Amino acid sequence: MLKALIIFLMLAVIVSLFSGLFFLLKDGGKTNRVVNSLAVRVTLSVLLLAVILLSLWQGSLTLHPTP
C-alpha cells in the first residue's frame, strides 16, 4: 500500500511537470496556469518527501546498504 502511494505521487509529479510544459507552450507564459502547475508540483514533491521520510522513520521502508 505504501509503495503504491509513493508510485502514485511520483506519477502525479510527472503529470504536473508535463502539464506545466503544455501550458507554457500553449499560452506562451501569459497566464497563471504555468505557475499553478508549478505550485501543484512543488506541493506533491514535498508530500512525497514527507511520506518517504515518515515511512523511513516508522520503519515501514528500509534502506538497503551496499555490501
Short mmCIF file of the C-alpha atoms (twelve columns), coordinates in Angstrom:
data_MODEL
# 
_entry.id   MODEL 
# 
loop_
_atom_site.group_PDB 
_atom_site.id 
_atom_site.type_symbol 
_atom_site.label_atom_id 
_atom_site.label_alt_id 
_atom_site.label_comp_id 
_atom_site.label_asym_id 
_atom_site.label_seq_id 
_atom_site.Cartn_x 
_atom_site.Cartn_y 
_atom_site.Cartn_z 
_atom_site.pdbx_PDB_model_num 
ATOM 1  C CA . MET A 1  0.000  0.000  0.000   1 
ATOM 2  C CA . LEU A 2  2.811  2.386  0.889   1 
ATOM 3  C CA . LYS A 3  4.759  1.659  -2.278  1 
ATOM 4  C CA . ALA A 4  1.607  2.215  -4.341  1 
ATOM 5  C CA . LEU A 5  1.175  5.634  -2.688  1 
ATOM 6  C CA . ILE A 6  4.779  6.556  -3.475  1 
ATOM 7  C CA . ILE A 7  4.409  5.468  -7.107  1 
ATOM 8  C CA . PHE A 8  1.132  7.383  -7.401  1 
ATOM 9  C CA . LEU A 9  2.744  10.559 -6.045  1 
ATOM 10 C CA . MET A 10 5.695  10.174 -8.433  1 
ATOM 11 C CA . LEU A 11 3.345  9.783  -11.387 1 
ATOM 12 C CA . ALA A 12 1.352  12.802 -10.240 1 
ATOM 13 C CA . VAL A 13 4.556  14.878 -10.130 1 
ATOM 14 C CA . ILE A 14 5.421  13.774 -13.678 1 
ATOM 15 C CA . VAL A 15 1.910  14.586 -14.931 1 
ATOM 16 C CA . SER A 16 2.124  18.004 -13.315 1 
ATOM 17 C CA . LEU A 17 5.509  18.558 -14.944 1 
ATOM 18 C CA . PHE A 18 4.189  17.804 -18.414 1 
ATOM 19 C CA . SER A 19 1.008  19.812 -17.872 1 
ATOM 20 C CA . GLY A 20 3.188  22.807 -16.990 1 
ATOM 21 C CA . LEU A 21 5.156  22.261 -20.200 1 
ATOM 22 C CA . PHE A 22 1.923  22.044 -22.182 1 
ATOM 23 C CA . PHE A 23 0.581  25.261 -20.631 1 
ATOM 24 C CA . LEU A 24 3.888  27.019 -21.274 1 
ATOM 25 C CA . LEU A 25 3.876  26.037 -24.938 1 
ATOM 26 C CA . LYS A 26 0.174  26.715 -25.453 1 
ATOM 27 C CA . ASP A 27 -0.143 30.017 -23.573 1 
ATOM 28 C CA . GLY A 28 3.363  31.301 -24.050 1 
ATOM 29 C CA . GLY A 29 3.645  32.007 -20.329 1 
ATOM 30 C CA . LYS A 30 0.955  34.715 -20.411 1 
ATOM 31 C CA . THR A 31 -1.434 33.082 -17.960 1 
ATOM 32 C CA . ASN A 32 -1.066 31.804 -14.421 1 
ATOM 33 C CA . ARG A 33 -1.606 28.161 -15.360 1 
ATOM 34 C CA . VAL A 34 2.141  27.519 -15.509 1 
ATOM 35 C CA . VAL A 35 2.592  28.994 -12.036 1 
ATOM 36 C CA . ASN A 36 -0.315 26.944 -10.692 1 
ATOM 37 C CA . SER A 37 1.184  23.808 -12.220 1 
ATOM 38 C CA . LEU A 38 4.500  24.608 -10.547 1 
ATOM 39 C CA . ALA A 39 2.753  25.110 -7.204  1 
ATOM 40 C CA . VAL A 40 0.998  21.749 -7.543  1 
ATOM 41 C CA . ARG A 41 4.259  20.043 -8.492  1 
ATOM 42 C CA . VAL A 42 6.128  21.525 -5.531  1 
ATOM 43 C CA . THR A 43 3.316  20.555 -3.166  1 
ATOM 44 C CA . LEU A 44 3.260  16.996 -4.491  1 
ATOM 45 C CA . SER A 45 7.043  16.760 -4.205  1 
ATOM 46 C CA . VAL A 46 7.004  17.947 -0.598  1 
ATOM 47 C CA . LEU A 47 4.223  15.473 0.178   1 
ATOM 48 C CA . LEU A 48 6.214  12.677 -1.477  1 
ATOM 49 C CA . LEU A 49 9.304  13.558 0.532   1 
ATOM 50 C CA . ALA A 50 7.266  13.681 3.741   1 
ATOM 51 C CA . VAL A 51 5.723  10.268 3.055   1 
ATOM 52 C CA . ILE A 52 9.128  8.734  2.357   1 
ATOM 53 C CA . LEU A 53 10.776 10.276 5.426   1 
ATOM 54 C CA . LEU A 54 7.862  9.362  7.691   1 
ATOM 55 C CA . SER A 55 7.827  5.781  6.459   1 
ATOM 56 C CA . LEU A 56 11.604 5.503  6.954   1 
ATOM 57 C CA . TRP A 57 11.256 6.902  10.470  1 
ATOM 58 C CA . GLN A 58 8.471  4.442  11.327  1 
ATOM 59 C CA . GLY A 59 10.335 1.534  9.817   1 
ATOM 60 C CA . SER A 60 7.846  0.793  7.041   1 
ATOM 61 C CA . LEU A 61 10.587 1.330  4.461   1 
ATOM 62 C CA . THR A 62 14.165 0.264  4.951   1 
ATOM 63 C CA . LEU A 63 17.318 1.309  3.192   1 
ATOM 64 C CA . HIS A 64 19.472 -1.431 1.734   1 
ATOM 65 C CA . PRO A 65 23.149 -0.769 2.481   1 
ATOM 66 C CA . THR A 66 25.663 -1.652 -0.177  1 
ATOM 67 C CA . PRO A 67 27.878 -4.663 0.553   1 
# 
